[in-house]
Every structure is written in structure tokens, then in C-alpha cells.
Amino acid sequence: MHHQPNSQINLFDPRQCYKYLTTMTTYFSTRSSNEPISFEAAVMKGLAPDGGLYIPTSIPKLPSDFLTKWADLSFAELAFEILSLYIPESEISRTDLKELVTRSYSTFRSDEVTPVVELSKEKQLYLLELFHGPTYAFKDVALQFVGNLFEYFLTRKNVGKEGTDRDTLTVVGATSGDTGSAAIYGLRGKKDVSVFILYPTGRVSPIQEDQMTTVSDANVHTISVAGTFDDCQDIVKQVFGDAEFNAKHHVGAVNSINWARILAQITYYFHSFFQVQKKFGTSSAIKYSVPTGNFGDILAGFYARRMGLPIQELTIATNSNDILDRFLKTGSYSKSDGASAEVHATLSPAMDILVSSNFERFLWYVARENVASSDAEAGATLNKWMQSLKTDGVITVDAKVLGAAKSEFSSERVSDEQTLETIKDVFTNISKGYILDPHSSVGVTAALRKLEGTDSVYIALSTAHPAKFSDAVDQALKGLEGYNFERDVLPQEFKDFANKDKKKLFSKADVKEVESIIEEELAKEKKQ
């Protein structure tokens, strides 16, 4: 697969190719929104030089007959159609794109990739199972594709190059649990790619830590950081902001700040929409409840709806780290909940996040449509808001902007007690014997609340396999008739972790220490 884009144009230099790029799907930063760059540049850079996130210069519209034409497509076929709208053929040929998509989703345990199950016919509640990939979490859906995409672009750039002339990528990411293992499994063994994953010491589940630290590939490195997920995420952003380090090591992003992550997740909204209609004969308007931490998962739903998928409602389901729920209720996007500006440790740790990075992408659209008269002005407005968040810990918007946000999303806050209650209620009553993980329980709890007194149809997103969160599941179900975690929940793959060697590095929450570790490990890789 060595299809070359227009070889006369350097797609990484917007000054060279401005006219060329304005005729195709391109990307710009949320904070400047001026010169567009290519899909390849947006994916390989990850974070914009001004600290912003890349978004498409326009959201493509769907074919007028997509509701009938796409209804019977497989997951991979749907992914190909959707990705084709965002990735110009001049960058990736359709033959190559089809091969990338097929390879990415051949690693899933379910033929449907992301199957929908019926939790309650009476309540019209369905569950979108997103945990059938290699690491048993929803992030595999994007990261299996992103890993292949990185490799594709590097292979193309390195044709005929040897040794130090070869282009390389140093992927640096932060994880609250699932991103790390999904990134590692997506990138392990990939040529010319090294991956460094930072995670907060003692704040991921033992299974999640085992998944990351038992991968022995030489290009994989895990760093346990003494701090919170937000500390890890801040360090990653500082690494990206270090121009000298970046130039030397070609740093790339794998967190959901990378546009390709969001793009790949759009597919399962379409796939689940068609599945519910086909498998269960539902013709009612469909709503989604999405367990939300960094806002990437539900943002993909926002793009699906903006493209034209008739989603009636998108519900943000948060745990007690509820910055998004508070914003939609008050118009104040504040790190502090009134008592403190700190991350609360909960039973759904992948959502234990103080600031939702991807919310910035949504705020750009709100600014563009309600405050600004041009893309550039929207970028300037967004930049001002993000500076306010950085210096004052808060963004405050007016009633018009808040109203626009509320027209796109509703929200529900779910406590640990309610999370456990729903796991138990689903297992014993709603869908006998079905076991939810705590994050999925947050989504289901929100959906159940929204369903009360309505005839709506809700699809709740199930983001992880229950085996990854044994403490919460045991807390909810231990002692109940028919429940046996070891026998019924724990995959053999997880049982085998106990016999595997583990490798991990340790660091203080300090960017210079992390950069020093990265340089040491890269030097060791070169000697191997």
C-alpha cells in the first residue's frame, strides 16, 4: 500500500498547498481556525501548535438515500463509507482505505464488531456493546484503526529510506485506564512507532494495569505517574508544547485529542441505529445515553447527528466528576464544584476527569454559530475561553450559548451508590443475569431516568467488559444467586496475566522527568 498523494505538494506545509487544500476535506485548529491542513497532517500532529484541537473545516453531509442504502451494510462497510467522507482520495486511495478498515476490524471477537443487545423490551432500552476488541474496551474501535493509520502513513513516507533517514513517530498518551491498553494493542510491534503511556499510580484497575504492563514489545513503554489523570494529561500537553522536544522526536497523539479517534467512533452510532431498527423492529426516534469523561465518545454522536443521522437526543452521563452536567445546568464550565477543584475517585475511574478535553471541539461550533461571524473569530473566541479556563479555572457563557449547548445535549449525574444499584437491578430484574461494568451502569442509569414516563427508545453505550472492574461488580453482586465472577465474568486471557512478566517505569508528575525517561527509552530501542 504505497499510494502517493499529489507528489508535487508538501501536505505538511499549508503555505505550499493552501489552494489545493481548500478544494478538499481539510482540518484546522479550534483556537486559530485559519490555514487548513491535510488529514494526514492532522492525524500525525494530533495537537495543533497553538494548543488547539483539529476539526474538519466543514462537516460533510450524507447521501440523501443513506437510510435505505446503508441500512444493511456491515460495520466495516459503514466505516468505509463514513471515513470516505472525511479522508480525501488524494490522501488515501479507496482501495487502501478499504484494506485498512477491513484489517482494523478483523481483530474483534464479534462478527458485528459492536453488537446491540436488548436490555428491556418493555422499557425499550438497548445496550451497544463496544467491548469486543482486543482490550475489551470501546477505545479499541478507534485505536485498532489509528494504529494501522499511523503505520500506513509512515510506511509511505519511508519508502527507500534507511537508518536515521527514516521518519519515526513517538506516541505519547495519558490514560485513566482504557486508552492506554487500547493504544498499546493498536501500536505494539508497529515499525517506526514508539509508544509511551502515562497513567496515574493507583488510579487504574489492576486488570487495566496488567493489560498495559504485560505487553513485552520493545516499542511499548508504560509510565506510572504519582498524581491524577489530569496531571498525566497536562504533562502530555506540555510535551506537545515543547517545540524542541517535538522537533527531535516527532511526537504524536493517541488520546481522543487526535481527530482520527473521534472519526472512527462515528461509525458505531450509524451501525447501532440500523441494528436496533432491523433486529428489534423499532421505528421510533432513537436517543443515546453516553458515559462521559473526556467527551470524545459523545462528540462522535454529535458529528453523526450533524451529518444527518436522525438521533433525537444525546444524553451526557457523568459520575461525581460532573463538570459537564454542571455546565449544562448553570452555564459555568468550572474546575471547581463549589467545594474543591479536584478529581473525585469513583467506581467508574475512566471517567474520573476534571476537564473534558474534547469539549473544546464542541465549544468551537457553539462559538461559531452563536457568537462569531467567521471561522477566525470563532477561533479567537474559543482561545479566549480556554485561556480563561487555564488562568481562572472557569469558562462562563451567556444564556444564548448555554441554550445552544442544551439544544444539543441533556445530562445526568450518577453517584457510586446509584451505579451499584443499577448493576444489581439489571442482573436481578431488568435483564436477568446480564452484568454491566460500572461505566456502562452510569450510562444505563441515565437512560432509565430519561425513559420514565415516556415511550422513547434509548441506546446506552456499554464502554467496557465487566471483568475490567471486578471491585465494583463484586460490590454490587457478591452473594447473589447465580453470580460467580471467576466462572462467568473473567476471560481466560485476564486469568493468564498472573503468569506474565510486567514492565513499567515510574515518574513524578513532572514534564522534564517524563521527557528524560522518554529519551532514555528511545535510546535503548535504537540499540536493539
C-alpha positions as CSV (number, residue, x, y, z in Angstrom):
1,M,0.0,0.0,0.0
2,H,2.2,2.8,-1.2
3,H,-0.4,5.1,-2.9
4,Q,1.2,8.6,-3.2
5,P,-0.8,11.8,-2.8
6,N,0.0,14.6,-5.2
7,S,3.8,14.3,-5.0
8,Q,4.4,18.0,-6.0
9,I,2.7,19.2,-2.8
10,N,4.0,19.0,0.7
11,L,0.8,18.4,2.7
12,F,2.5,19.4,5.9
13,D,3.2,22.9,4.6
14,P,-0.1,24.9,4.4
15,R,1.6,27.8,2.7
16,Q,2.5,25.5,-0.2
17,C,-0.8,23.9,-0.6
18,Y,-3.5,26.4,0.5
19,K,-5.3,26.5,-2.8
20,Y,-5.1,22.7,-3.2
21,L,-6.4,22.1,0.3
22,T,-9.4,24.4,0.0
23,T,-10.9,22.1,-2.6
24,M,-11.0,19.0,-0.4
25,T,-11.9,18.0,3.2
26,T,-9.3,19.7,5.4
27,Y,-8.7,20.5,9.1
28,F,-7.9,23.5,11.2
29,S,-7.2,24.3,14.9
30,T,-10.1,25.2,17.2
31,R,-8.0,28.1,18.5
32,S,-7.0,29.8,15.3
33,S,-9.2,28.3,12.5
34,N,-7.2,29.8,9.7
35,E,-4.9,27.9,7.4
36,P,-6.2,24.4,6.7
37,I,-4.0,21.3,6.8
38,S,-4.4,17.8,5.4
39,F,-6.0,14.8,7.1
40,E,-2.6,13.1,7.3
41,A,-1.0,16.2,9.0
42,A,-3.9,16.5,11.5
43,V,-3.6,12.8,12.4
44,M,0.2,12.7,12.7
45,K,0.4,16.0,14.6
46,G,-2.5,15.2,17.0
47,L,-2.4,18.5,18.8
48,A,-2.2,21.9,17.0
49,P,0.9,24.1,17.7
50,D,-1.4,26.7,19.3
51,G,-2.7,24.1,21.8
52,G,-6.0,23.7,19.9
53,L,-7.6,20.5,18.6
54,Y,-8.1,19.8,14.9
55,I,-11.6,19.8,13.5
56,P,-12.9,19.5,9.9
57,T,-13.3,22.8,8.1
58,S,-16.8,21.6,7.3
59,I,-19.0,18.6,8.4
60,P,-19.8,16.5,5.3
61,K,-23.5,15.7,4.6
62,L,-24.7,12.2,4.0
63,P,-26.1,10.9,0.7
64,S,-29.9,11.7,0.5
65,D,-30.7,7.9,0.4
66,F,-28.3,6.8,3.2
67,L,-31.2,5.5,5.4
68,T,-32.0,2.8,2.9
69,K,-28.7,2.5,1.0
70,W,-26.6,1.9,4.2
71,A,-29.2,0.0,6.3
72,D,-27.8,-3.5,5.5
73,L,-24.1,-2.6,5.5
74,S,-21.6,-4.4,7.8
75,F,-19.7,-2.4,10.4
76,A,-16.6,-2.3,8.2
77,E,-18.6,-1.3,5.1
78,L,-20.3,1.5,7.1
79,A,-16.9,2.6,8.4
80,F,-15.6,2.8,4.9
81,E,-18.5,5.0,3.7
82,I,-18.2,7.4,6.6
83,L,-14.4,7.6,6.6
84,S,-14.5,8.3,2.8
85,L,-16.4,11.5,3.5
86,Y,-13.6,12.8,5.7
87,I,-10.5,11.4,4.0
88,P,-9.8,12.7,0.5
89,E,-9.0,10.0,-2.0
90,S,-5.9,12.0,-3.0
91,E,-4.5,11.2,0.5
92,I,-5.6,7.5,0.8
93,S,-6.8,5.6,-2.2
94,R,-10.2,3.9,-1.8
95,T,-8.5,0.5,-2.2
96,D,-6.1,1.3,0.5
97,L,-8.8,2.7,2.8
98,K,-10.9,-0.4,2.4
99,E,-8.0,-2.6,3.3
100,L,-7.1,-0.5,6.3
101,V,-10.7,-0.7,7.6
102,T,-11.0,-4.5,7.0
103,R,-7.7,-5.2,8.8
104,S,-8.7,-2.9,11.7
105,Y,-12.0,-4.7,12.5
106,S,-10.9,-8.3,11.8
107,T,-9.4,-8.3,15.4
108,F,-12.8,-8.2,17.1
109,R,-14.4,-11.2,18.8
110,S,-17.9,-10.3,17.5
111,D,-18.8,-10.6,13.8
112,E,-20.9,-7.5,14.3
113,V,-17.9,-5.7,15.8
114,T,-20.2,-3.6,18.1
115,P,-23.4,-5.6,18.6
116,V,-26.6,-4.2,20.2
117,V,-28.4,-6.3,22.8
118,E,-31.9,-5.8,24.2
119,L,-31.8,-5.0,28.0
120,S,-35.6,-4.5,28.3
121,K,-38.2,-4.8,25.6
122,E,-40.8,-3.3,27.9
123,K,-38.7,-0.2,28.6
124,Q,-37.3,0.0,25.0
125,L,-33.8,0.0,26.4
126,Y,-30.9,-1.3,24.4
127,L,-27.2,-1.7,25.1
128,L,-24.5,-1.0,22.5
129,E,-21.6,-3.4,23.4
130,L,-18.4,-1.7,22.5
131,F,-16.0,-4.1,24.3
132,H,-15.4,-6.9,21.8
133,G,-12.0,-5.7,20.7
134,P,-8.5,-6.9,21.8
135,T,-8.5,-5.0,25.1
136,Y,-12.3,-5.4,26.0
137,A,-13.0,-1.6,25.8
138,F,-14.7,0.8,23.4
139,K,-11.4,2.5,22.6
140,D,-10.3,-0.5,20.5
141,V,-12.9,0.6,17.9
142,A,-10.8,3.7,17.2
143,L,-7.3,2.6,18.1
144,Q,-7.1,-0.5,16.0
145,F,-7.8,1.8,13.1
146,V,-5.5,4.6,14.3
147,G,-2.6,2.2,14.8
148,N,-2.9,0.9,11.2
149,L,-3.3,4.5,10.0
150,F,0.0,5.6,11.7
151,E,1.8,2.6,10.2
152,Y,0.3,3.3,6.7
153,F,1.5,7.0,6.7
154,L,5.0,6.1,8.0
155,T,5.4,3.2,5.6
156,R,4.6,5.5,2.7
157,K,6.9,8.3,3.9
158,N,9.8,5.8,4.4
159,V,9.9,4.1,1.0
160,G,13.6,3.8,0.1
161,K,14.8,5.3,3.4
162,E,17.3,3.6,5.7
163,G,18.5,4.0,9.3
164,T,18.4,7.6,10.7
165,D,16.8,8.9,7.5
166,R,13.6,7.1,8.3
167,D,10.6,9.1,9.6
168,T,9.6,7.9,13.1
169,L,6.7,8.7,15.5
170,T,6.9,8.9,19.2
171,V,3.3,8.5,20.5
172,V,2.8,10.0,24.0
173,G,-0.6,9.5,25.7
174,A,-2.3,9.7,29.0
175,T,-4.8,7.2,30.3
176,S,-7.4,6.9,33.0
177,G,-7.5,3.2,32.2
178,D,-8.7,2.0,28.8
179,T,-7.0,4.3,26.4
180,G,-3.6,3.1,27.4
181,S,-4.1,-0.6,26.8
182,A,-6.1,0.1,23.6
183,A,-3.3,2.3,22.3
184,I,-0.7,-0.2,23.2
185,Y,-2.5,-3.1,21.5
186,G,-3.1,-0.9,18.4
187,L,0.6,0.1,18.2
188,R,2.6,-2.8,19.5
189,G,5.2,-4.0,17.1
190,K,4.4,-1.3,14.5
191,K,7.5,-0.3,12.6
192,D,9.0,3.2,13.2
193,V,6.5,3.9,16.1
194,S,7.3,4.1,19.8
195,V,4.5,4.4,22.3
196,F,4.7,5.9,25.8
197,I,1.6,5.7,28.0
198,L,1.3,7.7,31.3
199,Y,-1.2,6.6,33.9
200,P,-1.9,7.7,37.5
201,T,-0.4,5.4,40.1
202,G,-3.1,3.5,42.0
203,R,-5.9,5.1,40.0
204,V,-6.5,2.4,37.3
205,S,-7.9,-1.0,37.9
206,P,-5.4,-3.9,38.4
207,I,-6.7,-5.6,35.2
208,Q,-6.1,-2.4,33.3
209,E,-2.6,-2.0,34.7
210,D,-1.9,-5.7,33.8
211,Q,-3.1,-5.2,30.3
212,M,-0.6,-2.4,29.7
213,T,2.4,-3.7,31.7
214,T,2.4,-7.3,30.4
215,V,3.0,-6.3,26.7
216,S,6.6,-7.1,26.1
217,D,7.1,-5.5,22.7
218,A,10.2,-3.3,22.6
219,N,8.4,-0.2,21.2
220,V,5.9,-0.2,24.2
221,H,6.6,1.8,27.4
222,T,4.3,2.5,30.4
223,I,5.0,5.2,32.9
224,S,3.2,5.2,36.3
225,V,2.9,8.8,37.4
226,A,2.5,9.9,41.0
227,G,-0.6,12.0,40.5
228,T,-4.1,12.1,38.9
229,F,-5.2,11.5,35.3
230,D,-5.4,15.3,34.8
231,D,-1.7,15.5,35.9
232,C,-0.9,12.9,33.2
233,Q,-2.9,14.8,30.6
234,D,-1.3,18.1,31.5
235,I,2.2,16.5,31.1
236,V,1.2,15.2,27.7
237,K,0.0,18.6,26.6
238,Q,3.3,20.1,27.9
239,V,5.3,17.6,25.9
240,F,3.3,18.6,22.8
241,G,4.0,22.2,23.6
242,D,7.8,21.7,23.8
243,A,8.8,22.7,20.3
244,E,12.4,21.5,20.7
245,F,11.4,18.0,22.1
246,N,8.7,17.7,19.4
247,A,11.1,18.5,16.5
248,K,13.6,16.0,17.8
249,H,11.2,13.1,18.5
250,H,8.2,13.7,16.2
251,V,5.6,13.4,19.0
252,G,2.1,12.1,18.0
253,A,-1.1,11.8,19.9
254,V,-3.3,8.8,20.6
255,N,-5.7,10.3,23.1
256,S,-9.0,11.4,21.9
257,I,-7.5,14.8,21.2
258,N,-6.4,13.0,17.9
259,W,-9.1,13.7,15.3
260,A,-8.9,10.1,13.9
261,R,-10.1,8.8,17.2
262,I,-13.3,10.8,17.0
263,L,-13.8,10.0,13.4
264,A,-13.6,6.2,13.8
265,Q,-16.1,6.3,16.6
266,I,-18.8,8.0,14.5
267,T,-19.4,4.6,12.8
268,Y,-21.0,2.8,15.7
269,Y,-23.8,5.4,16.1
270,F,-24.8,4.6,12.5
271,H,-24.4,0.9,13.0
272,S,-26.4,0.7,16.2
273,F,-29.1,2.9,14.7
274,F,-29.6,0.5,11.9
275,Q,-29.2,-2.6,14.1
276,V,-32.0,-1.5,16.5
277,Q,-34.3,-0.9,13.6
278,K,-33.5,-4.2,11.9
279,K,-33.1,-6.6,14.8
280,F,-35.8,-5.3,17.1
281,G,-38.2,-3.7,14.6
282,T,-38.0,-0.3,16.3
283,S,-39.2,2.6,14.2
284,S,-39.4,5.2,17.0
285,A,-37.0,8.1,17.3
286,I,-33.8,6.9,18.9
287,K,-31.9,8.5,21.8
288,Y,-28.4,7.7,23.2
289,S,-27.1,7.8,26.7
290,V,-23.3,8.0,26.8
291,P,-21.0,7.5,29.8
292,T,-18.8,10.6,29.5
293,G,-15.3,11.5,30.7
294,N,-13.1,13.2,28.1
295,F,-16.2,13.9,25.8
296,G,-14.8,12.0,22.8
297,D,-17.4,9.3,22.7
298,I,-20.4,11.6,22.8
299,L,-18.7,14.1,20.5
300,A,-18.7,11.3,17.8
301,G,-22.5,11.2,18.3
302,F,-22.7,14.9,17.8
303,Y,-20.9,14.6,14.5
304,A,-23.1,11.7,13.4
305,R,-26.2,13.9,14.1
306,R,-24.7,16.9,12.4
307,M,-24.0,14.8,9.3
308,G,-27.7,13.8,9.2
309,L,-28.3,10.7,11.3
310,P,-31.7,11.3,13.0
311,I,-30.7,11.0,16.6
312,Q,-33.4,12.5,18.7
313,E,-31.3,13.1,21.9
314,L,-27.8,12.7,23.2
315,T,-27.5,12.4,27.0
316,I,-24.2,13.0,28.8
317,A,-24.0,10.6,31.7
318,T,-21.4,11.6,34.3
319,N,-20.2,10.3,37.6
320,S,-19.5,12.7,40.5
321,N,-16.8,14.3,38.3
322,D,-19.6,16.3,36.8
323,I,-18.1,19.4,35.1
324,L,-20.3,18.8,32.0
325,D,-23.5,18.3,34.0
326,R,-22.9,21.5,36.0
327,F,-22.1,23.4,32.8
328,L,-25.5,22.4,31.2
329,K,-27.3,23.4,34.4
330,T,-25.5,26.7,35.1
331,G,-23.6,27.9,32.0
332,S,-20.4,27.8,34.1
333,Y,-17.7,25.3,32.9
334,S,-15.7,25.3,36.2
335,K,-13.0,23.0,37.5
336,S,-14.4,23.6,41.0
337,D,-17.7,22.1,42.1
338,G,-18.0,24.8,44.8
339,A,-16.1,22.7,47.4
340,S,-12.9,22.0,45.6
341,A,-11.2,21.7,42.2
342,E,-10.1,18.1,42.4
343,V,-10.8,14.8,40.8
344,H,-13.0,12.5,42.9
345,A,-12.1,8.8,42.9
346,T,-15.2,6.8,41.9
347,L,-16.2,3.3,40.9
348,S,-16.0,4.4,37.2
349,P,-12.4,5.6,37.1
350,A,-12.1,6.0,33.4
351,M,-14.5,9.0,33.8
352,D,-12.6,10.5,36.8
353,I,-11.6,13.6,34.9
354,L,-11.6,17.2,36.0
355,V,-11.6,18.8,32.5
356,S,-13.1,17.1,29.4
357,S,-10.5,17.8,26.6
358,N,-12.8,17.2,23.7
359,F,-15.5,19.6,24.9
360,E,-13.3,22.3,23.3
361,R,-14.3,20.9,19.9
362,F,-18.0,21.3,20.7
363,L,-17.4,24.8,22.1
364,W,-15.9,25.9,18.8
365,Y,-19.2,25.1,17.0
366,V,-21.2,26.8,19.7
367,A,-19.0,29.9,19.3
368,R,-19.1,29.8,15.5
369,E,-22.9,29.6,15.4
370,N,-23.8,31.9,18.3
371,V,-21.0,34.4,18.9
372,A,-18.7,34.7,15.9
373,S,-19.3,36.0,12.3
374,S,-16.4,34.0,10.9
375,D,-14.3,30.9,11.5
376,A,-11.3,33.0,12.5
377,E,-13.5,34.9,15.0
378,A,-14.8,31.6,16.4
379,G,-11.1,30.5,16.9
380,A,-10.3,33.8,18.7
381,T,-13.4,33.4,21.0
382,L,-12.5,29.8,21.8
383,N,-8.9,30.7,22.5
384,K,-10.1,33.4,25.0
385,W,-12.4,30.9,26.7
386,M,-9.6,28.3,27.0
387,Q,-7.2,30.9,28.4
388,S,-9.9,31.8,31.0
389,L,-10.1,28.1,31.9
390,K,-6.4,27.9,32.3
391,T,-5.9,31.1,34.4
392,D,-9.2,31.3,36.3
393,G,-10.3,27.7,36.3
394,V,-13.7,28.6,34.7
395,I,-15.5,29.5,31.4
396,T,-18.7,31.4,31.8
397,V,-21.1,31.7,28.8
398,D,-24.2,33.7,28.2
399,A,-27.8,32.5,28.0
400,K,-27.7,32.2,24.2
401,V,-24.6,30.0,24.2
402,L,-25.9,27.8,27.0
403,G,-29.2,27.5,25.2
404,A,-27.4,26.3,22.1
405,A,-25.5,23.7,24.2
406,K,-28.7,22.5,25.8
407,S,-30.3,22.0,22.3
408,E,-27.5,19.5,21.5
409,F,-27.2,17.6,24.8
410,S,-29.1,16.7,28.0
411,S,-27.2,15.4,31.1
412,E,-27.5,13.2,34.1
413,R,-25.2,12.9,37.1
414,V,-24.9,9.4,38.7
415,S,-23.4,8.6,42.1
416,D,-21.4,5.5,43.1
417,E,-24.4,4.2,45.1
418,Q,-26.7,4.6,42.0
419,T,-24.1,2.9,39.8
420,L,-24.0,-0.2,42.1
421,E,-27.8,-0.2,42.4
422,T,-28.2,-0.3,38.6
423,I,-25.7,-3.2,38.2
424,K,-27.7,-5.1,40.7
425,D,-31.1,-4.2,39.3
426,V,-30.1,-5.2,35.7
427,F,-28.6,-8.5,36.9
428,T,-31.6,-9.5,39.1
429,N,-34.5,-7.8,37.4
430,I,-34.2,-5.7,34.2
431,S,-32.2,-8.3,32.1
432,K,-31.7,-11.3,34.4
433,G,-28.1,-12.5,34.5
434,Y,-26.6,-9.6,32.5
435,I,-23.6,-8.0,34.1
436,L,-22.7,-4.3,33.5
437,D,-19.4,-2.7,34.2
438,P,-19.6,0.5,36.3
439,H,-19.2,2.9,33.4
440,S,-21.9,1.2,31.4
441,S,-24.0,1.3,34.5
442,V,-23.7,5.1,34.6
443,G,-25.0,5.2,31.0
444,V,-27.8,2.8,31.7
445,T,-28.8,4.7,34.9
446,A,-29.1,7.9,33.0
447,A,-31.2,6.2,30.3
448,L,-33.5,4.7,32.8
449,R,-34.2,8.1,34.3
450,K,-34.8,9.6,30.9
451,L,-37.2,6.8,30.0
452,E,-39.5,7.3,32.9
453,G,-43.0,8.3,31.7
454,T,-42.0,8.3,28.0
455,D,-42.3,5.9,25.1
456,S,-38.8,6.8,23.9
457,V,-36.2,4.3,22.7
458,Y,-32.8,4.6,24.3
459,I,-29.5,3.0,23.4
460,A,-27.0,3.2,26.2
461,L,-23.3,2.7,25.3
462,S,-21.5,-0.1,27.1
463,T,-17.9,1.0,27.1
464,A,-16.0,-1.8,28.9
465,H,-16.3,-5.5,29.7
466,P,-17.3,-6.0,33.4
467,A,-14.1,-8.1,34.1
468,K,-12.0,-5.0,33.9
469,F,-13.7,-3.6,37.0
470,S,-14.1,-6.5,39.4
471,D,-14.2,-4.4,42.6
472,A,-17.3,-2.5,41.6
473,V,-19.0,-5.6,40.1
474,D,-18.3,-7.7,43.2
475,Q,-19.5,-4.9,45.4
476,A,-22.8,-4.9,43.6
477,L,-23.4,-8.6,43.0
478,K,-21.4,-10.6,45.6
479,G,-23.5,-13.2,47.3
480,L,-26.4,-13.0,44.8
481,E,-27.7,-16.3,43.4
482,G,-26.2,-17.2,40.1
483,Y,-23.3,-14.8,40.3
484,N,-19.7,-16.1,40.1
485,F,-17.1,-13.6,38.9
486,E,-14.3,-16.1,38.3
487,R,-16.5,-18.6,36.4
488,D,-18.9,-16.3,34.5
489,V,-17.1,-12.9,34.0
490,L,-13.4,-13.3,33.9
491,P,-11.9,-14.2,30.5
492,Q,-9.1,-16.7,30.4
493,E,-6.9,-14.0,28.9
494,F,-7.2,-12.0,32.1
495,K,-6.5,-15.0,34.3
496,D,-3.2,-15.5,32.4
497,F,-1.9,-12.1,33.4
498,A,-0.8,-13.5,36.8
499,N,1.9,-15.6,35.0
500,K,3.3,-12.9,32.8
501,D,6.2,-10.6,33.4
502,K,5.4,-6.9,33.9
503,K,7.4,-3.9,32.8
504,K,6.7,-0.3,33.9
505,L,8.6,2.9,34.7
506,F,7.9,5.4,37.4
507,S,7.9,9.2,37.4
508,K,6.8,12.2,39.5
509,A,4.2,14.5,37.9
510,D,6.9,16.5,36.2
511,V,7.2,17.0,32.4
512,K,11.0,17.2,32.5
513,E,11.3,13.9,34.3
514,V,8.9,12.3,31.8
515,E,10.8,13.7,28.8
516,S,14.0,12.4,30.2
517,I,12.5,8.9,30.6
518,I,11.2,9.0,27.0
519,E,14.7,9.9,25.7
520,E,16.4,7.2,27.7
521,E,14.0,4.5,26.4
522,L,14.2,5.7,22.8
523,A,18.0,5.4,23.0
524,K,17.6,1.9,24.3
525,E,15.2,1.0,21.4
526,K,17.8,2.2,18.9
527,K,20.4,-0.2,20.3
528,Q,18.2,-3.2,20.0
